[in-house]
Amino acid sequence: MRSDLGPGGRLVAAGLAAVWIVGGLGSLAVGLRLRPGVLPVVLGVLAVGYGWIWVQVVRTGRRRPWPFGRL
């Protein structure tokens, strides 16, 4: 399987995944512990999900297609 990512692309994708997941977990912690609210929890879940998409990019070495086709 050929990788769509250039040299260092997986490294950048892994960094993005880590940033989004850690940021999402931090937002969840703030939303659940320090300042209870719906918005930080929802944003935290979305950030962790986006980080998980980047994890998939790292694992496969291929960019994810846009789900809605070309706009």
MARBA-3410 file (N, C-alpha, C, O; in Angstrom, 1 decimal):
71
0.8,-1.2,0.0,0.0,0.0,0.0,0.9,1.2,0.0,1.8,1.4,0.8 ~ 0.6,2.1,-0.9,1.4,3.4,-1.0,0.8,4.4,-0.2,-0.4,4.6,-0.1 ~ 1.7,5.2,0.5,1.3,6.2,1.4,1.0,7.5,0.6,1.8,7.9,-0.2 ~ -0.1,8.2,0.9,-0.4,9.5,0.3,0.4,10.6,1.0,0.5,11.7,0.4 ~ 0.9,10.4,2.1,1.5,11.4,2.9,3.0,11.5,2.5,3.7,10.5,2.2
3.5,12.7,2.4,4.9,13.0,2.0,5.8,12.6,3.2,5.3,12.2,4.3 ~ 7.1,12.9,3.0,8.0,12.7,4.1,7.6,13.5,5.4,7.4,14.7,5.3 ~ 7.6,12.9,6.5,7.2,13.6,7.7,5.7,13.8,7.9,5.3,14.3,8.9 ~ 4.9,13.3,6.9,3.5,13.5,7.0,2.8,12.8,8.1,1.9,13.3,8.8 ~ 3.3,11.6,8.3,2.8,10.8,9.5,3.2,11.4,10.8,2.4,11.4,11.8
4.3,12.0,10.9,4.8,12.7,12.1,3.9,13.9,12.4,3.5,14.1,13.5 ~ 3.6,14.6,11.4,2.7,15.8,11.5,1.3,15.3,11.9,0.7,15.9,12.8 ~ 0.8,14.3,11.3,-0.5,13.8,11.6,-0.6,13.2,13.0,-1.6,13.4,13.7 ~ 0.5,12.6,13.5,0.5,12.1,14.9,0.6,13.3,15.8,-0.1,13.2,16.9 ~ 1.3,14.3,15.5,1.3,15.5,16.4,-0.1,16.1,16.4,-0.6,16.5,17.5
-0.8,16.2,15.3,-2.1,16.8,15.3,-3.1,15.9,16.1,-3.9,16.4,16.8 ~ -3.0,14.6,15.9,-3.8,13.7,16.7,-3.6,13.9,18.2,-4.6,13.9,19.0 ~ -2.4,14.0,18.6,-2.1,14.1,20.0,-2.6,15.5,20.6,-3.2,15.5,21.6 ~ -2.4,16.5,19.8,-2.9,17.8,20.2,-4.5,17.8,20.4,-5.0,18.3,21.4 ~ -5.2,17.3,19.4,-6.6,17.3,19.4,-7.1,16.4,20.6,-8.1,16.8,21.2
-6.5,15.2,20.7,-7.0,14.3,21.8,-6.7,14.9,23.2,-7.6,14.9,24.0 ~ -5.5,15.4,23.4,-5.2,16.0,24.7,-6.1,17.2,25.0,-6.6,17.4,26.1 ~ -6.3,18.1,23.9,-7.2,19.2,24.1,-8.6,18.8,24.4,-9.2,19.5,25.2 ~ -9.1,17.8,23.7,-10.4,17.3,24.0,-10.6,16.7,25.4,-11.6,17.0,26.0 ~ -9.6,16.0,25.8,-9.7,15.4,27.2,-9.6,16.5,28.2,-10.2,16.5,29.3
-8.8,17.6,27.9,-8.7,18.7,28.8,-10.1,19.4,28.9,-10.5,19.8,30.0 ~ -10.7,19.6,27.8,-12.0,20.2,27.7,-13.0,19.4,28.5,-13.9,20.0,29.2 ~ -13.0,18.1,28.3,-13.9,17.2,29.1,-13.6,17.4,30.6,-14.6,17.4,31.4 ~ -12.4,17.4,31.0,-12.1,17.6,32.4,-12.6,18.9,33.0,-13.2,18.9,34.1 ~ -12.5,20.0,32.2,-13.0,21.3,32.6,-14.5,21.2,32.7,-15.1,21.7,33.6
-15.1,20.6,31.7,-16.6,20.6,31.6,-17.2,19.7,32.6,-18.3,20.0,33.1 ~ -16.5,18.7,33.1,-17.1,17.8,34.0,-16.7,18.1,35.5,-17.5,17.8,36.4 ~ -15.5,18.7,35.7,-15.0,18.8,37.0,-15.0,20.3,37.5,-15.6,20.6,38.5 ~ -14.2,21.1,36.8,-14.0,22.5,37.3,-15.2,23.4,37.1,-15.6,24.1,38.0 ~ -15.8,23.4,35.9,-16.9,24.3,35.6,-17.9,23.5,34.8,-17.9,23.5,33.6
-18.8,22.8,35.5,-19.8,22.0,34.8,-20.6,22.8,33.8,-21.1,23.8,34.1 ~ -20.6,22.2,32.6,-21.4,22.8,31.5,-21.4,21.9,30.4,-20.6,21.0,30.2 ~ -22.4,22.2,29.5,-22.6,21.3,28.3,-21.6,21.6,27.2,-21.1,20.7,26.6 ~ -21.4,22.9,27.0,-20.5,23.3,25.9,-19.1,22.7,25.9,-18.6,22.2,24.9 ~ -18.4,22.8,27.1,-17.1,22.2,27.1,-17.1,20.7,26.9,-16.2,20.1,26.3
-18.1,20.0,27.4,-18.2,18.6,27.2,-18.4,18.2,25.7,-17.8,17.3,25.2 ~ -19.3,19.0,25.1,-19.6,18.7,23.7,-18.4,19.0,22.8,-18.0,18.2,22.0 ~ -17.7,20.1,23.1,-16.5,20.4,22.3,-15.4,19.4,22.6,-14.6,19.1,21.7 ~ -15.3,19.0,23.8,-14.3,17.9,24.2,-14.5,16.7,23.4,-13.6,16.1,22.9 ~ -15.8,16.2,23.3,-16.1,15.0,22.6,-15.8,15.2,21.1,-15.2,14.3,20.5
-16.1,16.3,20.6,-15.8,16.6,19.1,-14.4,16.6,18.9,-13.9,16.1,17.9 ~ -13.6,17.2,19.8,-12.1,17.3,19.6,-11.5,15.9,19.7,-10.6,15.6,18.9 ~ -12.0,15.1,20.6,-11.4,13.7,20.7,-11.8,12.9,19.4,-10.9,12.2,18.9 ~ -13.0,13.1,18.9,-13.4,12.5,17.7,-12.5,12.9,16.5,-12.1,12.1,15.7 ~ -12.2,14.2,16.4,-11.4,14.7,15.4,-9.9,14.2,15.5,-9.3,13.9,14.5
-9.5,14.1,16.8,-8.2,13.5,17.0,-8.1,12.0,16.6,-7.1,11.5,16.0 ~ -9.2,11.3,16.8,-9.3,9.9,16.4,-9.2,9.8,14.8,-8.6,8.8,14.3 ~ -9.8,10.7,14.1,-9.7,10.7,12.7,-8.2,10.9,12.3,-7.7,10.2,11.3 ~ -7.4,11.7,13.0,-6.0,11.9,12.7,-5.3,10.6,13.0,-4.3,10.3,12.4 ~ -5.7,9.9,14.1,-5.0,8.6,14.4,-5.2,7.6,13.2,-4.3,6.9,12.9
-6.4,7.7,12.6,-6.6,6.8,11.5,-5.7,7.2,10.3,-5.3,6.3,9.6 ~ -5.5,8.5,10.1,-4.6,8.9,9.1,-3.2,8.4,9.3,-2.5,7.9,8.4 ~ -2.7,8.4,10.6,-1.4,7.9,10.9,-1.3,6.4,10.7,-0.3,5.9,10.2 ~ -2.4,5.7,11.1,-2.3,4.2,10.9,-2.3,3.8,9.5,-1.6,2.9,9.1 ~ -3.1,4.5,8.6,-3.2,4.0,7.2,-2.2,4.7,6.3,-1.8,4.2,5.3
-1.7,5.9,6.7,-0.8,6.6,5.9,-1.5,7.3,4.7,-0.8,7.8,3.8 ~ -2.8,7.4,4.7,-3.5,8.0,3.6,-4.5,9.1,4.2,-5.0,9.0,5.3 ~ -4.6,10.1,3.4,-5.6,11.2,3.7,-7.0,10.7,3.7,-7.3,9.8,2.8 ~ -7.8,11.2,4.5,-9.2,10.8,4.5,-10.0,11.6,3.5,-9.8,12.8,3.3 ~ -10.9,11.0,2.8,-11.7,11.7,1.8,-12.7,12.6,2.5,-13.2,12.3,3.6
-13.1,13.7,1.9,-14.1,14.6,2.4,-15.5,13.8,2.2,-15.8,13.4,1.1 ~ -16.2,13.7,3.3,-17.4,12.8,3.3,-18.6,13.4,2.4,-19.5,12.6,2.0 ~ -18.5,14.6,2.0,-19.7,15.2,1.3,-19.3,15.4,-0.2,-20.1,16.1,-0.9 ~ -18.3,14.9,-0.7,-17.9,15.0,-2.0,-17.2,16.4,-2.2,-16.9,17.1,-1.3 ~ -17.1,16.8,-3.5,-16.5,18.1,-3.8,-17.6,19.2,-3.6,-18.7,19.1,-4.0
-17.2,20.3,-2.9,-18.1,21.4,-2.7,-17.9,22.5,-3.8,-18.6,23.5,-3.8
END
